[in-house]
Amino acid sequence: MSLFLSARVGIWVGPEGDFTPDELEAALAAGIVPVSLGDLTLRAETAALYFITALRYEWGQTSG
């Protein structure tokens, strides 16, 4: 079975200025594994599209 089909992935797109400390604490307590894009800052309108594209690339799902 493909990793792409068996993995469960979610995305949180933060507000301008980042998440509050309480929001981050709640996310970590819920088992969220944070991933950073480093210095790259995306608009909320494009962040989800970027994320899906990056996952498909990493998991070898670049066609079809």
N, C-alpha and C positions, 0 to 999 in steps of 0.2 A: 504494500500500500504506500502511496506517495506521502511524504511528510506534509505536503501542501494540503492533503485531504484529511490527515489525521491530527494535525496540530490545532490547538485552540489559541487564537491570538486576538487581542483587543487593542484599541488605541484610545488614548485620552488626549484630546487636543486642548491645551491650556489656554487660558485667557492672556491677553496682553499683560505683561508684568509677572507672569508665571502663576503657579498654584500657590495658595496660602500654606503656611506650615501645617495647619490643621488638615487641609486637604491631602497634603503629601503623607502625613502620618496615617490618615485613614486608608489611603491607597496601599501603603506598605503593610499595614495591619491586615488588609484583605488579601495579601499575597501577590500584589502587583510587583512585577520585576521591571524597574525603570530602565529605559534605554534613551540615550541622548544622541542628538544629531550634532553635538559639539556647538560650534559657533553659528551653525546654520539656523536661521529663524524664518519660519514659513507663516504665511497668512492662514487663518483658519479655513478659508475657502479652498486652499490647495494642499493642506497638510494631509488629509485623508487620501487624496489621490497619490501624493508622493509616497506615502506609507505603503499603499497597495502595490504600487509599481516596484518599490524596493523589495518587498516580500516576494513578489513573483520573480524578480531577477535572482534573488538569493536562493530560491527554491527551484530554479531552473524552469519556471513556467512562463517563458518569454514568448511562446507562440500559441496560437489558437485561442 
